Amino acid sequence: MPQNADKTRHGAKAADAAKAVNTVKNAKAAKAVKANDKTPKKKASPESLSAFVDKITGSNTQRISEALGEGFVRLKLGEAEKRQALQDIRCTEDAVIEMLRNSRDAGANVIFVATHKADNFRYLTILDNGEGIPASFHKTIFEPRVTTKLDSASIDEWGIHGRGMALFSISANADLAEVSASAKGEGSAIKVLINLENLGEVKDQSTLPDFVTDEGSEKILGPGPNNIYKTCGSFALSEGGDSLTFVGSDAEIVSSVRAFFSSSKGKGRFPDAPSESRFGILTPLMDAQDGEALAKAADFLGLSISERNAQRILAGEVKPVPDILRRIKNKPKTKKTKSAVSNQALLDIARNKRKIKITDEDRDQILEALSQDLLEFSERYYMRQTRDPKFAFRNGHLRLDYYFDIDTDV
């Protein structure tokens, strides 16, 4: 091989080696510069970050069907339904009337409304002898647009019903809405828990309304607090006697259920009980023979009673309540309403307060107004009323004495 060719080959190898060394040096130098670079990095703008989050989570995508421009958007159906649900139910009494209408549309003619308040929560349990709900639909019925009334939506004084939105609206506003017990053909028990800080109610929940006659000689409910009693009374009145609605505490409703269905066999105080009104989910409640069994049967239906109160029910100490219309009809009547008292009468009272005597009718009304709250209080602390209260009004002072025994073996 020629000598100059060998030199050329060795020169090429040396050049390649030098090039490789320079490449490594340049890479190390670049890495060192990057490590020592203190230039602030460019941060994503809030708008781009928000857009990125929306893109990843789909938050706007889930709510908006179409962006129309100039700030206008077309909401998706689900988002519109949620907003409508918040509008449909604006207070506890709205939830009650929707539950009653739901029971009616399910074919019920006997409805029990158990309710009590504790720690700023309103507890509601609605029992009805309607068509019942198959087990596979116990959760589905609280979804929007779910209904069995495809061709039979109805309109009453509260609006249209049958859109499949009533139970969804309640669940959207309540802390809890669930089917406690139900089966097809055996009635339903639905429990609702409402946080009164989020969904308010009328403060006076103990006053029963009065019957009055309107200009057309029709019997209606007179002025007064639009509480749960009045809501149930208005519903029962609108049904024209085609159904019976009972309202009371959990213990009163358990007592009323047992009395009502015993009466349908000719044994109780409700002779007008429909013969077909016993529904299967109540069988354990009817068959219980001791306090423990009765308390468990009540709990199965979403009703909360202590074993001690269950024993009181079995002993007949917790009286059943009549249906709401009969209860309003039989409430103690006062001779004069506040609006009928003249200014002169008020002056006379101010001058002669030591001579005032509370009428028997007014006394009975005061005691009845307090009875519901006292019953809930006594149940909570396992107290049993031992005798009738004493009522006294002397020298401008009203005094009420109640007598209780406290159970210590609970």
C-alpha positions as CSV (number, residue, x, y, z in Angstrom):
1,M,0.0,0.0,0.0
2,P,1.4,3.4,-0.7
3,Q,2.7,5.3,2.2
4,N,0.7,8.4,1.6
5,A,-2.6,6.3,1.7
6,D,-1.8,5.0,5.1
7,K,-1.2,8.5,6.4
8,T,-4.6,9.5,5.0
9,R,-6.4,6.7,6.8
10,H,-4.7,7.5,10.2
11,G,-5.6,11.2,9.7
12,A,-9.3,10.4,9.2
13,K,-9.4,8.3,12.4
14,A,-7.8,11.1,14.4
15,A,-10.2,13.6,13.1
16,D,-13.2,11.4,14.0
17,A,-11.8,10.9,17.6
18,A,-11.3,14.7,18.0
19,K,-14.9,15.3,16.8
20,A,-16.3,12.8,19.4
21,V,-14.3,14.4,22.2
22,N,-15.6,17.9,21.3
23,T,-19.3,16.6,21.2
24,V,-19.0,15.2,24.7
25,K,-17.4,18.4,26.0
26,N,-20.1,20.5,24.4
27,A,-22.9,18.4,25.9
28,K,-21.4,18.7,29.4
29,A,-21.0,22.4,29.0
30,A,-24.6,22.8,27.9
31,K,-25.8,20.7,30.9
32,A,-23.8,22.9,33.3
33,V,-25.2,26.1,31.8
34,K,-28.8,24.8,32.1
35,A,-28.1,23.8,35.8
36,N,-26.9,27.3,36.6
37,D,-29.6,29.1,34.6
38,K,-31.6,31.4,37.0
39,T,-33.9,32.8,34.4
40,P,-37.5,32.6,35.7
41,K,-39.6,30.0,33.9
42,K,-42.8,31.2,32.1
43,K,-45.9,30.3,34.0
44,A,-49.2,29.3,32.5
45,S,-51.7,32.1,32.6
46,P,-54.9,31.7,34.7
47,E,-57.0,31.6,31.6
48,S,-54.9,28.8,30.0
49,L,-54.8,26.9,33.3
50,S,-58.6,27.2,33.7
51,A,-59.1,26.0,30.1
52,F,-56.7,23.1,30.7
53,V,-58.7,22.0,33.9
54,D,-62.0,22.3,32.0
55,K,-60.5,20.3,29.2
56,I,-59.3,17.5,31.5
57,T,-62.3,17.4,33.9
58,G,-64.9,18.2,31.4
59,S,-66.7,20.6,33.9
60,N,-67.9,23.0,31.3
61,T,-68.5,20.2,28.8
62,Q,-70.8,18.5,31.2
63,R,-72.9,21.6,31.7
64,I,-72.9,23.3,28.3
65,S,-74.4,21.9,25.1
66,E,-73.4,24.9,22.9
67,A,-71.4,28.1,23.3
68,L,-73.4,30.7,21.4
69,G,-71.1,33.7,21.8
70,E,-71.4,37.0,23.6
71,G,-71.6,35.2,26.9
72,F,-74.6,33.1,25.9
73,V,-74.6,29.3,26.2
74,R,-77.1,26.5,25.8
75,L,-77.2,24.3,28.9
76,K,-77.3,20.6,28.7
77,L,-80.4,18.9,29.8
78,G,-78.9,17.5,33.0
79,E,-77.7,20.9,34.1
80,A,-81.1,22.5,33.4
81,E,-82.8,19.8,35.4
82,K,-80.6,20.4,38.4
83,R,-81.4,24.1,38.4
84,Q,-85.1,23.5,38.0
85,A,-85.0,21.0,40.9
86,L,-83.7,23.8,43.2
87,Q,-86.6,26.0,42.0
88,D,-89.3,23.3,42.5
89,I,-88.5,22.7,46.1
90,R,-87.9,25.8,48.1
91,C,-89.0,24.8,51.6
92,T,-89.8,21.6,53.6
93,E,-93.5,22.0,53.0
94,D,-92.9,21.9,49.2
95,A,-91.1,18.5,49.7
96,V,-94.1,17.3,51.7
97,I,-96.7,18.2,49.1
98,E,-94.6,16.6,46.3
99,M,-94.4,13.3,48.4
100,L,-98.2,13.4,48.9
101,R,-98.9,13.9,45.2
102,N,-96.4,11.1,44.4
103,S,-98.3,8.7,46.7
104,R,-101.7,9.8,45.2
105,D,-100.4,9.2,41.7
106,A,-99.2,5.8,42.7
107,G,-102.8,4.9,43.6
108,A,-102.7,5.3,47.4
109,N,-105.8,6.1,49.4
110,V,-104.2,5.9,52.8
111,I,-101.0,8.0,53.6
112,F,-99.1,8.3,56.8
113,V,-96.7,11.2,57.3
114,A,-94.3,10.7,60.2
115,T,-92.2,13.8,61.1
116,H,-90.0,15.1,63.8
117,K,-87.2,17.7,64.1
118,A,-83.9,17.1,65.8
119,D,-80.6,19.1,65.7
120,N,-81.9,21.4,62.9
121,F,-82.9,18.5,60.8
122,R,-86.4,17.7,59.6
123,Y,-87.1,13.9,59.4
124,L,-89.9,12.8,57.1
125,T,-91.2,9.3,56.4
126,I,-94.1,8.8,54.1
127,L,-96.0,5.5,54.2
128,D,-98.6,4.8,51.5
129,N,-100.6,1.9,50.2
130,G,-99.9,2.7,46.5
131,E,-98.7,0.4,43.8
132,G,-95.3,-0.1,45.4
133,I,-91.8,0.1,43.9
134,P,-90.0,-3.0,42.6
135,A,-86.6,-3.5,44.4
136,S,-84.6,-2.9,41.2
137,F,-86.1,0.6,41.0
138,H,-85.5,1.8,44.6
139,K,-82.7,4.1,43.5
140,T,-83.8,4.7,39.9
141,I,-87.0,6.6,40.9
142,F,-84.8,9.5,42.3
143,E,-83.3,10.0,38.8
144,P,-84.8,12.7,36.6
145,R,-87.6,11.9,34.1
146,V,-88.4,8.6,35.7
147,T,-92.2,8.0,35.9
148,T,-94.8,5.3,35.4
149,K,-97.3,8.0,34.2
150,L,-96.4,8.1,30.5
151,D,-100.0,9.0,29.4
152,S,-101.5,10.3,32.6
153,A,-99.7,13.4,33.7
154,S,-102.1,15.5,35.9
155,I,-102.6,19.1,36.8
156,D,-103.8,20.2,40.2
157,E,-103.7,23.3,42.3
158,W,-99.9,22.8,42.8
159,G,-99.1,22.5,39.1
160,I,-98.4,19.6,36.7
161,H,-97.4,16.2,38.1
162,G,-96.2,13.2,36.2
163,R,-93.0,14.7,34.7
164,G,-90.8,12.3,36.6
165,M,-89.2,15.2,38.5
166,A,-90.8,15.2,41.9
167,L,-88.6,12.7,43.6
168,F,-85.5,13.9,41.8
169,S,-86.2,17.5,43.0
170,I,-86.6,16.2,46.6
171,S,-83.3,14.2,46.4
172,A,-81.5,17.2,44.9
173,N,-82.5,19.4,47.9
174,A,-82.4,16.9,50.8
175,D,-79.5,15.4,52.6
176,L,-81.1,12.0,52.2
177,A,-83.9,10.6,50.1
178,E,-84.3,6.8,50.0
179,V,-86.8,4.0,49.8
180,S,-86.9,2.4,53.2
181,A,-89.2,-0.4,52.1
182,S,-91.3,-1.2,49.2
183,A,-92.4,-4.0,46.8
184,K,-94.7,-4.1,43.9
185,G,-98.3,-4.3,45.2
186,E,-97.3,-3.9,48.8
187,G,-97.0,-0.1,49.3
188,S,-94.1,2.1,50.0
189,A,-92.1,3.8,52.7
190,I,-89.9,6.7,51.7
191,K,-87.6,8.5,54.1
192,V,-86.3,12.1,53.6
193,L,-83.8,14.0,55.7
194,I,-83.7,17.8,55.3
195,N,-81.0,20.1,56.7
196,L,-83.0,23.2,57.7
197,E,-80.0,25.4,57.2
198,N,-80.2,24.6,53.5
199,L,-84.0,24.2,53.1
200,G,-86.1,26.1,55.5
201,E,-89.6,25.5,57.0
202,V,-92.3,27.5,58.8
203,K,-91.2,28.1,62.4
204,D,-94.6,27.3,63.8
205,Q,-95.0,23.5,63.2
206,S,-97.5,22.9,66.0
207,T,-100.6,25.0,65.1
208,L,-103.5,23.2,63.3
209,P,-105.4,25.2,60.8
210,D,-109.1,26.0,61.0
211,F,-111.9,25.3,58.6
212,V,-113.6,28.4,57.1
213,T,-116.2,28.8,54.4
214,D,-115.4,30.8,51.3
215,E,-117.7,33.0,49.2
216,G,-119.0,30.0,47.3
217,S,-119.9,28.2,50.6
218,E,-117.0,25.8,50.0
219,K,-115.0,24.6,53.1
220,I,-111.4,25.7,53.0
221,L,-108.5,26.1,55.4
222,G,-108.3,29.5,57.0
223,P,-105.3,31.8,57.6
224,G,-102.5,30.6,59.7
225,P,-99.0,29.2,59.3
226,N,-98.4,27.2,56.1
227,N,-96.8,24.4,58.1
228,I,-96.8,20.6,57.5
229,Y,-100.2,20.3,59.1
230,K,-101.8,22.8,56.8
231,T,-100.0,21.3,53.8
232,C,-101.4,17.9,54.6
233,G,-104.8,19.3,55.3
234,S,-104.9,21.2,52.0
235,F,-103.9,18.0,50.2
236,A,-106.6,15.9,52.0
237,L,-109.2,18.6,51.3
238,S,-108.3,18.7,47.6
239,E,-108.9,14.9,47.4
240,G,-112.5,15.4,48.5
241,G,-112.6,12.5,50.9
242,D,-111.2,10.0,48.5
243,S,-108.2,9.3,50.7
244,L,-107.1,9.6,54.3
245,T,-103.9,11.3,55.4
246,F,-102.5,11.0,58.9
247,V,-99.7,13.3,60.4
248,G,-97.8,12.8,63.6
249,S,-94.6,11.9,65.3
250,D,-92.9,8.6,64.5
251,A,-94.4,7.0,67.7
252,E,-97.9,8.5,66.9
253,I,-97.8,7.1,63.4
254,V,-96.8,3.6,64.6
255,S,-99.7,3.7,67.0
256,S,-102.0,5.0,64.3
257,V,-101.0,2.4,61.8
258,R,-101.7,-0.4,64.3
259,A,-105.0,1.1,65.3
260,F,-106.1,1.9,61.8
261,F,-105.5,-1.6,60.4
262,S,-107.0,-3.2,63.5
263,S,-110.1,-1.1,62.8
264,S,-110.4,-2.4,59.3
265,K,-111.1,-5.7,60.9
266,G,-113.8,-4.2,63.1
267,K,-111.8,-3.7,66.2
268,G,-110.6,-0.1,66.3
269,R,-111.6,3.6,66.2
270,F,-111.4,4.1,62.4
271,P,-114.6,2.5,61.1
272,D,-114.2,4.1,57.7
273,A,-110.9,2.3,57.0
274,P,-110.9,0.9,53.4
275,S,-110.8,-2.9,53.5
276,E,-108.1,-3.1,50.9
277,S,-105.8,-0.7,52.7
278,R,-103.5,-3.1,54.5
279,F,-100.2,-3.3,52.6
280,G,-97.5,-5.9,52.9
281,I,-94.6,-3.8,54.1
282,L,-96.5,-3.1,57.3
283,T,-97.0,-6.8,58.2
284,P,-94.0,-6.8,60.7
285,L,-95.3,-3.6,62.3
286,M,-98.8,-5.2,62.8
287,D,-97.5,-8.5,64.0
288,A,-95.0,-7.3,66.6
289,Q,-95.9,-8.4,70.1
290,D,-93.0,-6.9,72.2
291,G,-91.1,-3.6,72.3
292,E,-88.0,-4.9,70.7
293,A,-89.8,-6.4,67.7
294,L,-91.9,-3.3,67.3
295,A,-88.9,-1.0,67.4
296,K,-87.1,-3.1,64.7
297,A,-90.2,-3.2,62.5
298,A,-90.5,0.6,62.7
299,D,-86.8,1.0,61.9
300,F,-87.2,-1.2,58.8
301,L,-89.8,1.4,57.6
302,G,-87.6,4.4,58.3
303,L,-89.4,5.3,61.6
304,S,-87.3,6.0,64.7
305,I,-88.7,4.9,68.0
306,S,-87.0,3.7,71.2
307,E,-87.8,0.3,72.6
308,R,-89.3,2.1,75.6
309,N,-91.7,4.0,73.3
310,A,-92.5,0.8,71.5
311,Q,-93.6,-0.7,74.8
312,R,-95.7,2.4,75.5
313,I,-97.4,2.0,72.1
314,L,-98.2,-1.6,72.9
315,A,-99.5,-0.6,76.3
316,G,-101.8,2.0,74.7
317,E,-100.0,5.0,76.3
318,V,-99.2,6.6,72.9
319,K,-102.6,7.5,71.4
320,P,-103.2,7.2,67.6
321,V,-104.0,10.4,65.8
322,P,-107.1,10.7,63.6
323,D,-106.8,11.6,60.0
324,I,-105.8,15.2,59.4
325,L,-109.3,16.5,58.3
326,R,-111.0,14.9,61.3
327,R,-108.2,16.3,63.5
328,I,-108.8,19.8,62.2
329,K,-112.6,19.4,62.6
330,N,-112.4,18.3,66.2
331,K,-109.8,20.8,67.4
332,P,-110.9,23.0,70.2
333,K,-112.5,26.2,68.9
334,T,-111.9,29.7,70.3
335,K,-114.8,32.1,70.5
336,K,-112.8,35.0,69.1
337,T,-109.7,35.3,66.9
338,K,-107.0,37.9,67.4
339,S,-108.3,39.9,64.5
340,A,-111.7,40.1,66.2
341,V,-110.4,41.7,69.3
342,S,-110.9,45.5,69.3
343,N,-108.4,48.1,70.4
344,Q,-110.8,48.9,73.3
345,A,-110.6,45.3,74.4
346,L,-106.8,45.5,74.5
347,L,-107.0,48.6,76.6
348,D,-109.4,46.8,79.0
349,I,-107.0,43.9,79.3
350,A,-104.2,46.3,80.1
351,R,-106.3,47.9,82.9
352,N,-107.8,44.8,84.3
353,K,-105.1,42.2,83.8
354,R,-105.7,40.8,87.4
355,K,-109.3,40.0,86.5
356,I,-108.5,38.1,83.3
357,K,-109.6,34.5,83.1
358,I,-108.4,32.2,80.3
359,T,-111.4,30.4,78.7
360,D,-111.5,26.6,78.6
361,E,-111.3,26.7,74.8
362,D,-108.2,28.9,74.9
363,R,-106.6,26.7,77.5
364,D,-107.2,23.6,75.4
365,Q,-105.8,25.2,72.4
366,I,-102.6,26.2,74.2
367,L,-102.2,22.7,75.6
368,E,-102.7,21.1,72.2
369,A,-100.2,23.5,70.6
370,L,-97.6,22.4,73.0
371,S,-98.4,18.7,73.1
372,Q,-96.5,17.7,69.9
373,D,-93.3,19.4,70.9
374,L,-93.5,17.9,74.4
375,L,-94.1,14.5,73.0
376,E,-90.9,14.7,70.8
377,F,-89.0,16.0,73.8
378,S,-90.2,13.2,76.1
379,E,-89.4,10.5,73.5
380,R,-85.9,11.8,73.1
381,Y,-85.2,11.6,76.9
382,Y,-87.2,8.5,77.6
383,M,-89.8,10.4,79.7
384,R,-93.4,9.3,80.2
385,Q,-96.2,11.7,81.1
386,T,-97.8,10.5,84.3
387,R,-100.9,12.8,84.6
388,D,-102.6,15.7,82.9
389,P,-100.9,19.1,83.0
390,K,-102.0,21.9,85.3
391,F,-102.8,25.3,83.8
392,A,-102.9,28.6,85.8
393,F,-103.1,32.3,84.9
394,R,-102.8,34.7,87.9
395,N,-101.7,38.3,88.1
396,G,-100.5,38.4,84.5
397,H,-98.5,35.2,84.8
398,L,-99.2,32.0,82.8
399,R,-98.1,28.8,84.4
400,L,-98.0,25.3,82.9
401,D,-97.0,22.3,85.0
402,Y,-96.2,18.9,83.3
403,Y,-95.5,15.7,85.1
404,F,-93.1,13.0,83.8
405,D,-91.4,9.9,85.0
406,I,-87.9,9.3,83.6
407,D,-87.0,5.8,82.6
408,T,-83.6,4.8,83.8
409,D,-83.6,1.2,82.5
410,V,-83.1,2.0,78.9
